[in-house]
Amino acid sequence: MELKRVVVTGLGALTPLGNDVSSYWDGLVNGVSGAAPITHFDASKFKTQFACEVKGFDPHNHMDRKEARKVDPFVQYAIASTDEAVKDAGLEFDKLDRNRIGVIWGAGIGGLTTFTEEVANFVRGGGIPRFNPFFIPKMLIDIAPGHISMRYGLHGPNFSAVSACASATNAMIDAFNYIRLGKADIVITGGSEATVNEAGIGGFNAMHALSTRNDDPKTASRPFDKDRDGFVSGEGSGAIILESLEHALARGAKIYAEVAGGGMSADAHHITASHPEGLGAKLAMNMAVTDAGLELSDIDYINLHGTSTPVGDISEPKAIIGLFGEHAYKMNLSSTKSMTGHLLGAAGAVEAIASILAVKNDIVPPTINHFTDDPEIDNNLNFTFNKAQKREVNAALSNTFGFGGHNASIIVKKYHS
């Protein structure tokens, strides 16, 4: 069978840099850091006292108070970004076949805020089990696409992808495949996460995964810098409307870019550390390029996983050089996590949006907070340090890698009829 072409027709974002796509992109291009002292809870006794929080978000702009109390923040974030994406795409569901519209969403942890609050209430209550009747449905990862489908009355494929920090990219690849195989006309995809809470910060601190640069939060996320000391926790959501090209053209939709291909692999190496030579990352990227029907030399920009961790930031450049060879030095690379922090299961969505807009606008957002070259990293690679660069971006690849050795890469390219 002939595979259908898949295009991007709508975007929505709720990030530490702004509560819509425009402010998010503006923050990226201008190298703004979203890190600041934690406000969601008293972090004074924690090793890490800062994060990249969503700022000024009011869920009641998207739902009434009763509904807001029934959902975890990660679902509130998902609904907010989806509302923007649906409006941006100009979707009029009454005029469309709702049976052919799905929701495939990503989250790595899900309702951790709800879980933290309910267990704390149980302990404070002397062990008396007075749990909220919405405790379990608020916590479930798959409840986010469920709420989105109910909000718009959508009956197409509906599920969550869970692969730690690769979750949203896996969700997008699934959505891409469902559409090109003809099983759906439109899929709302992306990811959301809300783990800036006691359990999230405390748990990652226990793993020694987070930066503890409490004296200078804004420069704490330092991907590929010699003095990086861990990632900065982020939160938020990204929503992307994927649509078959024929369906988009039939309804006169605007088109941001075309999804070209996706690749997935496993490191089969360690529960948290990436393979030191980036073998799984290399395989995922190669699979994505092959799936897209492109040459390695066609890739102009890679949005890196680049979390600002000592080990991971060494293996990813090795994988890129190992796969792309001399072309690796002709591409722009950057880690937007230097600005947004690490949004965990939502990272792939907000970083795919950055890649889509890089293709659309021919601008590569920077990797900020670079002060000292790391001798273990080939700094002849163009990491787009500290300042955005203008260049023609015909095809961009976005990497996300997760605990458990999950690797996912997706490629977007300029749309040509």
C-alpha positions as MATLAB code, in Angstrom:
seq = 'MELKRVVVTGLGALTPLGNDVSSYWDGLVNGVSGAAPITHFDASKFKTQFACEVKGFDPHNHMDRKEARKVDPFVQYAIASTDEAVKDAGLEFDKLDRNRIGVIWGAGIGGLTTFTEEVANFVRGGGIPRFNPFFIPKMLIDIAPGHISMRYGLHGPNFSAVSACASATNAMIDAFNYIRLGKADIVITGGSEATVNEAGIGGFNAMHALSTRNDDPKTASRPFDKDRDGFVSGEGSGAIILESLEHALARGAKIYAEVAGGGMSADAHHITASHPEGLGAKLAMNMAVTDAGLELSDIDYINLHGTSTPVGDISEPKAIIGLFGEHAYKMNLSSTKSMTGHLLGAAGAVEAIASILAVKNDIVPPTINHFTDDPEIDNNLNFTFNKAQKREVNAALSNTFGFGGHNASIIVKKYHS';
ca = [
       0.000    0.000    0.000;
       1.061    3.572   -0.586;
       1.832    5.426    2.637;
       0.098    8.748    3.164;
       2.102   11.906    3.687;
       1.756   13.475    7.140;
       1.953   17.182    7.912;
       1.858   19.466   10.949;
      -1.146   21.789   10.973;
      -1.315   23.055   14.558;
       0.916   23.727   17.562;
       0.338   24.415   21.250;
       2.860   24.933   24.038;
       2.903   25.557   27.772;
       6.515   25.875   28.855;
       8.846   27.501   31.391;
       9.515   30.158   28.722;
       5.891   31.089   28.116;
       2.340   29.836   28.032;
       1.872   29.759   24.267;
       3.889   28.886   21.180;
       4.777   32.470   20.317;
       6.296   33.284   23.708;
       8.025   29.890   23.845;
       9.693   30.429   20.466;
      10.603   34.019   21.336;
      12.269   32.810   24.528;
      14.205   30.137   22.658;
      15.493   32.445   19.939;
      16.550   35.045   22.500;
      18.306   32.550   24.751;
      16.122   33.043   27.815;
      16.554   30.757   30.812;
      13.365   29.455   32.420;
      15.085   28.441   35.668;
      14.236   30.110   38.981;
      13.744   29.213   42.656;
      10.949   26.685   43.190;
       7.575   28.176   44.121;
       5.356   25.064   44.011;
       6.523   23.928   47.458;
       9.038   24.799   50.184;
      12.300   23.459   48.785;
      14.573   25.013   51.412;
      15.650   21.624   52.784;
      16.247   20.025   49.376;
      19.637   19.687   47.685;
      18.119   21.368   44.618;
      15.980   24.427   45.279;
      15.237   25.596   41.740;
      13.535   24.334   38.600;
      12.055   25.448   35.293;
       8.448   25.884   36.371;
       5.485   26.957   34.270;
       4.731   30.535   35.309;
       1.416   32.358   35.646;
      -0.652   29.393   34.517;
      -4.336   29.458   35.524;
      -6.162   26.199   34.756;
      -9.476   28.002   35.120;
      -8.845   29.662   31.778;
      -9.447   26.204   30.295;
     -11.844   24.487   32.719;
     -14.119   25.317   35.627;
     -12.997   24.860   39.230;
     -14.858   21.602   39.698;
     -13.223   20.053   36.648;
      -9.783   21.388   37.593;
      -9.974   19.656   40.978;
     -10.574   16.314   39.245;
      -7.360   16.324   37.194;
      -3.651   16.369   37.987;
      -1.563   19.338   36.800;
      -0.049   17.197   34.013;
      -3.565   16.827   32.571;
      -4.310   20.524   33.057;
      -1.151   21.277   31.081;
      -2.133   18.799   28.353;
      -5.571   20.378   27.951;
      -4.138   23.909   27.817;
      -1.620   23.141   25.077;
      -4.181   21.111   23.134;
      -6.683   23.972   23.225;
      -4.070   26.214   21.610;
      -3.116   23.618   19.001;
      -6.732   22.897   18.047;
      -7.424   26.605   17.612;
      -4.180   27.096   15.701;
      -5.098   24.277   13.304;
      -8.564   25.716   12.731;
     -10.213   22.392   13.545;
     -14.016   22.536   13.384;
     -14.932   19.119   14.726;
     -18.599   19.377   13.777;
     -17.478   19.409   10.154;
     -15.069   16.479   10.540;
     -15.395   12.736   11.064;
     -14.667   12.363   14.788;
     -14.232    8.607   14.324;
     -11.135    9.373   12.254;
      -9.502   11.703   14.802;
      -7.332   10.246   17.561;
      -5.254   11.319   20.542;
      -1.874    9.699   21.220;
      -0.104   11.304   24.157;
       3.164   10.885   26.014;
       4.111   11.172   29.688;
       6.874    9.519   31.613;
       5.556    9.803   35.169;
       2.045   11.271   35.008;
       0.142   12.231   38.144;
       3.031   12.459   40.586;
       1.603   15.580   42.237;
      -1.622   13.731   42.980;
       0.237   10.672   44.274;
       2.443   12.829   46.527;
      -0.508   14.734   47.972;
      -2.675   11.665   48.594;
       0.065    9.681   50.348;
       0.978   12.718   52.480;
      -2.682   13.152   53.463;
      -2.870    9.471   54.381;
       0.136    9.786   56.682;
      -1.135   13.000   58.250;
      -4.495   11.339   58.833;
      -3.018    8.762   61.171;
      -3.276    5.911   58.691;
      -7.024    6.256   58.146;
      -7.671    5.563   54.419;
      -9.561    8.692   53.378;
      -8.416    8.817   49.788;
      -9.898   11.133   47.192;
     -12.260    9.157   44.917;
     -10.416   10.702   41.962;
      -6.997    9.590   43.283;
      -6.463    6.748   40.802;
      -7.947    8.361   37.659;
      -6.026   11.587   38.396;
      -2.772    9.654   38.582;
      -3.004    7.424   35.517;
      -0.764    8.397   32.599;
      -3.357    7.399   29.990;
      -5.962    9.731   31.501;
      -4.514   12.728   29.593;
      -5.538   11.511   26.106;
      -8.777   10.295   27.656;
      -9.663   13.793   28.844;
      -8.669   15.338   25.516;
     -10.875   12.906   23.593;
     -13.827   13.566   25.910;
     -13.311   17.318   25.647;
     -13.735   17.238   21.860;
     -15.747   14.051   21.370;
     -13.036   12.227   19.444;
     -13.417    8.472   18.845;
     -10.228    7.574   16.977;
      -7.141    5.777   18.386;
      -6.584    6.864   21.986;
      -3.690    5.842   24.224;
      -0.471    6.936   25.903;
       3.125    6.140   25.090;
       5.334    5.626   28.155;
       9.088    5.437   27.653;
      10.442    7.838   30.289;
      11.965   10.901   28.624;
      11.342    9.487   25.135;
       7.576    9.235   25.740;
       6.343   12.203   23.705;
       8.559   11.337   20.740;
       7.305    7.752   20.804;
       3.747    9.136   20.900;
       4.440   11.330   17.863;
       5.976    8.444   15.923;
       2.925    6.308   16.716;
       0.635    9.130   15.587;
       2.664    9.557   12.399;
       2.375    5.837   11.638;
      -1.366    5.644   12.328;
      -1.993    8.446    9.853;
       0.327    7.271    7.104;
      -1.162    3.768    7.350;
      -4.621    5.274    6.830;
      -5.997    4.434   10.281;
      -6.728    8.077   11.140;
      -7.009   11.424    9.361;
      -5.883   13.581   12.305;
      -4.095   12.760   15.542;
      -3.571   15.164   18.431;
      -0.204   14.179   19.840;
       2.472   15.477   22.182;
       3.230   15.125   25.856;
       2.935   16.707   29.277;
       4.649   16.409   32.643;
       4.307   18.020   36.087;
       6.932   16.667   38.465;
       8.236   19.804   40.180;
       7.059   18.606   43.585;
       8.564   17.037   46.692;
       8.670   13.508   45.282;
      10.021   14.558   41.886;
      12.815   16.812   43.140;
      13.628   14.585   46.110;
      13.700   11.441   43.996;
      15.982   12.849   41.320;
      18.198   14.367   44.038;
      18.568   10.910   45.560;
      19.862    9.709   42.180;
      22.323   12.631   42.003;
      20.720   13.486   38.656;
      19.874   17.157   39.261;
      22.069   20.228   39.225;
      22.562   21.692   42.696;
      23.735   25.104   41.487;
      21.385   26.918   43.871;
      23.471   30.090   43.812;
      22.918   30.560   40.067;
      19.809   28.747   38.784;
      19.629   30.539   35.440;
      22.979   29.125   34.298;
      22.556   25.713   35.947;
      21.475   23.869   32.792;
      24.788   23.666   30.927;
      24.628   21.022   28.210;
      28.091   20.071   26.903;
      29.858   22.471   29.267;
      32.811   21.097   31.236;
      31.256   22.177   34.551;
      27.761   20.740   34.040;
      26.510   19.014   37.184;
      23.139   17.514   36.272;
      19.858   18.413   34.616;
      17.344   21.041   35.702;
      13.826   19.749   36.251;
      11.225   21.306   33.959;
       7.482   21.014   33.471;
       4.878   21.818   30.861;
       3.289   20.480   27.725;
       3.489   20.474   23.959;
       0.660   19.586   21.568;
       1.013   18.934   17.845;
      -1.753   18.375   15.303;
      -0.673   15.784   12.756;
      -2.829   15.304    9.691;
      -2.722   13.442    6.423;
      -1.695   15.782    3.622;
      -4.804   15.065    1.564;
      -7.080   15.810    4.531;
      -5.226   19.018    5.351;
      -5.398   20.234    1.743;
      -9.085   19.363    1.484;
      -9.971   21.621    4.401;
      -7.517   24.369    3.417;
      -5.307   24.031    6.485;
      -2.036   25.895    6.886;
       0.971   23.586    6.972;
       4.007   24.166    9.191;
       6.129   21.243    8.035;
       6.011   17.622    6.954;
       6.855   14.711    9.238;
       9.367   12.645    7.310;
      10.269    9.669    9.494;
      10.944    8.205   12.903;
      13.341    5.760   14.485;
      13.336    3.866   17.795;
      15.838    1.634   19.543;
      16.999    0.267   22.898;
      20.434    0.649   24.432;
      20.004   -2.658   26.318;
      22.800   -1.335   28.513;
      21.774    0.247   31.871;
      18.633    1.368   33.692;
      19.605    5.055   33.677;
      22.909    5.602   31.849;
      23.096    5.818   28.077;
      25.501    3.553   26.209;
      28.924    5.248   26.476;
      29.421    5.146   22.705;
      25.816    6.120   21.958;
      25.087    2.904   20.038;
      21.324    3.016   20.661;
      21.159    6.709   19.799;
      23.068    6.091   16.584;
      20.677    3.293   15.618;
      17.561    5.398   16.293;
      18.863    8.338   14.257;
      19.870    6.095   11.372;
      16.469    4.404   11.386;
      14.759    7.811   11.296;
      16.815    9.007    8.325;
      16.206    5.741    6.459;
      12.493    5.835    7.250;
      12.338    9.387    5.895;
      13.955    8.349    2.615;
      16.656   10.969    3.148;
      20.417   10.980    2.969;
      22.443   11.705    6.088;
      23.669   14.852    4.339;
      20.071   16.139    4.105;
      19.868   16.829    7.860;
      20.630   20.460    8.671;
      19.821   20.639   12.383;
      19.595   18.253   15.321;
      17.707   19.222   18.456;
      19.807   17.247   20.903;
      18.678   15.297   23.928;
      21.508   17.143   25.727;
      20.356   17.119   29.343;
      23.446   18.624   31.034;
      24.433   15.345   32.688;
      28.098   14.253   32.835;
      27.689   10.940   30.967;
      24.819   11.567   28.541;
      26.332   14.704   27.072;
      29.413   12.734   26.032;
      27.688    9.784   24.377;
      25.282   11.732   22.130;
      27.967   13.669   20.207;
      29.878   10.387   19.782;
      26.761    8.839   18.246;
      26.339   11.794   15.871;
      29.945   11.693   14.686;
      29.787    7.905   14.377;
      26.706    8.106   12.161;
      27.125   11.318   10.175;
      30.902   11.355    9.772;
      32.172   14.601    8.227;
      28.632   15.896    7.763;
      28.340   16.099   11.548;
      30.499   19.240   11.384;
      28.257   20.885    8.791;
      25.062   20.674   10.829;
      23.831   22.926   13.603;
      23.222   21.167   16.896;
      21.596   22.594   19.994;
      20.017   21.618   23.291;
      16.984   23.732   24.093;
      16.971   22.072   27.540;
      19.573   24.714   28.400;
      16.579   27.085   28.473;
      13.529   24.967   29.323;
      15.146   22.444   31.628;
      14.252   18.792   31.156;
      10.516   18.254   30.722;
      10.946   14.487   31.036;
       8.064   12.750   29.219;
       7.025   16.053   27.598;
      10.522   16.905   26.346;
      10.069   15.309   22.945;
       6.945   17.371   22.251;
       8.279   20.820   23.118;
      11.565   20.025   21.374;
       9.754   18.800   18.263;
       7.924   22.134   18.233;
      11.304   23.892   18.405;
      12.476   21.765   15.466;
       9.315   22.466   13.456;
       9.726   26.205   13.985;
      13.425   26.002   13.109;
      12.398   24.458    9.779;
       9.651   27.020    9.254;
      11.722   30.082   10.184;
      15.255   28.989    9.199;
      16.564   29.837   12.663;
      18.392   27.460   14.994;
      17.817   28.183   18.696;
      20.960   28.200   20.836;
      22.505   26.088   23.560;
      22.920   28.718   26.284;
      25.110   28.679   29.403;
      28.276   27.541   27.680;
      31.363   28.791   29.480;
      34.071   26.125   29.260;
      34.769   23.519   26.574;
      34.812   19.897   27.732;
      37.937   18.120   26.423;
      35.934   14.861   26.224;
      33.560   16.416   23.664;
      34.505   17.316   20.086;
      33.982   21.066   20.146;
      34.474   21.320   16.400;
      30.800   20.373   16.281;
      28.553   23.410   15.991;
      26.522   23.309   19.210;
      25.088   26.782   18.436;
      26.467   28.032   21.722;
      24.857   31.035   23.409;
      23.279   32.704   20.368;
      20.689   31.639   17.791;
      21.922   31.247   14.219;
      20.157   31.876   10.947;
      20.597   29.154    8.344;
      18.465   27.256    5.882;
      16.907   24.313    7.705;
      15.319   21.942    5.218;
      15.267   18.971    7.566;
      15.610   18.734   11.338;
      16.021   15.707   13.559;
      14.914   15.696   17.215;
      16.414   13.231   19.716;
      14.959   12.022   23.005;
      16.421    9.277   25.161;
      14.868    7.803   28.315;
      15.710    5.835   31.438;
      15.576    2.162   30.549;
      17.620    2.767   27.420;
      14.734    3.996   25.258;
      15.811    6.036   22.213;
      13.521    7.863   19.793;
      14.291   10.223   16.907;
      11.843   12.035   14.655;
      12.484   14.080   11.508;
      10.522   17.039   10.169;
      11.210   18.758    6.877;
       9.993   21.668    4.812;
       6.687   20.949    3.103;
       6.704   20.991   -0.690;
       3.591   20.124   -2.665;
];
